[in-house]
Amino acid sequence: MALINPNRGASALALVAGYVDTLGFVALFGLFTAHVTGNFVLIGSELAKPGHGVLLKLLVFPAFILAVALSRLISLHYERRARSPVRLLLMLEAVLLLAFMAAGMQAAPIASPGTPMAIIAGLAGAMAMGIQNGLGRLALAKLTPTTVMTGNVTQLVIDLVDMAIGSTKTETRARIIKQLGPITGFGLGALAGALGYEHLGFMALLAPITLVAALALEPSTLTPPEPIQGSATL
């Protein structure tokens, strides 16, 4: 029996993304690991007002792309065998998060994001989130996105306005419920990531590592059940 349903699984992954993104931002001088394109804004800001360097922010983008490409290749390999890649991709994400933690602990205290171990930590974190982004677009495409909340918040506001002006569509209510979990999870994860790093440093990454590993052990918690063949669809 699945431990949690797919909506709660999406919320759990969103919590992981918010946690890791915030911890990386606090620990590595404003580095985004999940919202990786946000680093472009920071690079522009750095060019206008130098202070923390741009090397790591430049390097994480190709690392992120590499991880997404890897998730695609793994997914294609499994699809050809009619198997789900969810467990393997989650295990890979957990390993990369473990590398993020280990490199960060080795680099601490981090005086500059340009030190070798700090760069390795940032790349590992970005690759972990690249795997989660790829997983969300591929094997978990039916779930609410778990790493970028802008689209989720936009859709939630649209649906809430529709409800407020009298929409009674069942799908609108279902979408609101589906969006609320990941948005809340990401927000709570962001708070927990900041507090965790403040008190435990990079050891705080043990929390999202454990959560991702737990999901990997029970990947069916993230996958909506398939309809029974031959059943009527109303």
Secondary structure, DSSP 8 states (H G I E B T S, - for coil): --SS-HHHHHHHHHHHHHHHHHHHHHHTTS--SSSTTHHHHHHHHHHHS-SS-SHHHHHHHHHHHHHHHHHHHHHHHHHTTT---HHHHHHHHHHHHHHHHHHHHHH-S-S-TTSHHHHHHHHHHHHHHHHHHHHHHTTTTTS--SS--HHHHHHHHHHHHHHHTT---HHHHHHHHHHHHHHHHHHHHHHHHHHHHHHHGGGGGHHHHHHHHHHHHSGGGGS-----TT----
